[in-house]
Amino acid sequence: MGFKCGIIGLPNIGKSTLFNALTKANVATENFPFCTIEPNIGMVTVPDKRLDQLAHIAQSKKIISTTIQFIDIAGIIKHASKGHGLGNQFLNEIRKVDAIAHVVRCFEDKNIIHVNNEINPIDDIDIINSELILADLEICERKIGRMKKKIHINNIEEKKILSILIKCLTHLESGYMLRNLLINHNDYNIIKNMNFLTSKPNMYIANINEYKNINNHYINKIDKIAQRDKSIVIPINAAAEEYIIQLNQNKYKKYINELENRESGLNLMITHGYNLLNLKTFFTVGNLETHAWTFTNGTTASEAGGIIHTDLKKGFIKAQVISCNDYITYRGEHGVKEAGKIRVVGKNYQIKDGDIIKILYKI
């Protein structure tokens, strides 16, 4: 699977509409807060033209795409971190995801109520982010308290973790998200494993009502916030995309082209989600099946084997690697071999996006 993406925001700002557009689901979308209570979950295949091309050349009987899980989490309100509006339940759902899609209303419509009775994306973002920060503060204080009670004086690793937690606490108390805390890679991995809400990669989904308003003043304000807290902004007309996703393929392509040749919201969120999480794709290709696999940049050949099956990592001997471009150019493995484009690599070779790998292993 690619990654889990949680869709969050205030109540009644288009989260479930976006979820429907992304997943072709048909969950309830009503003009009142807390239409969603339990999270809606949908699996989406990641479109990849390379996968289809490889499968066609190999004449594979089966094609397996990588997938993304989208989770539509109920609206968060002020004081959610204190349990208001089922806040604790909703915040706990966010802890389960890899990345956050924070939906913000960026359009005026008197027929659609706003929980705060005014359209102010900056205030909306501040409410959600403040609740995430407060929730992390509580967790951080708890972790520090527990560590201080049991820390061993001569344990360097425990001291390091406590020092990082204190640094996190100071940062959170200043009102900042942990994802813009300046720390080294190793310290970042320690924080990541603690599953803080504000350390998760984030994209702001600016929910607009017309694509011609893509540069409206609301979005320009959100851009400044995104730059500050290491996020990105993706303008999406959730209602329009929910409508066109239900159309047949020909009509769908026509509507997408009419929307100023924009990529679909799904493709934009997948692309940016992969970039935020530093994810790439490798392939296994054969007559039986062609399979896309998601990996984190920096993954070695033996680790890639483990993604396919644990036995491949345990018994790894070597790997045969072909770039997907070479495979397509030379029309399959035989042509690649004749062109001398097959590489044999060891366990420490770092897999690249688009690599086709075949692993030799012993049981």
FENMO-V323121 format. One record per run of one state. SS is the DSSP state (~ for helix, > for strand, _ for the rest). FROM is the first residue (numbers start at 1). TO is the last residue. Records with the same first field share a line. If there is no record, write none. Layout:
SS: FROM-TO + FROM-TO
This chain:
_: 1-3 + 9-14 + 24-39 + 46-48 + 59-61 + 65-66 + 73-79 + 83-83 + 96-98 + 106-120 + 151-155 + 174-177 + 181-184 + 194-196 + 200-200 + 208-210 + 214-216 + 229-231 + 237-237 + 245-248 + 259-264 + 278-278 + 285-288 + 297-299 + 309-309 + 315-315 + 330-332 + 339-342 + 346-349 + 351-354 + 362-363
>: 4-8 + 40-45 + 62-64 + 67-72 + 99-105 + 201-207 + 232-236 + 279-284 + 289-296 + 300-300 + 316-323 + 343-345 + 350-350 + 355-361
~: 15-23 + 49-58 + 80-82 + 84-95 + 121-150 + 156-173 + 178-180 + 185-193 + 197-199 + 211-213 + 217-228 + 238-244 + 249-258 + 265-277 + 301-308 + 310-314 + 324-329 + 333-338
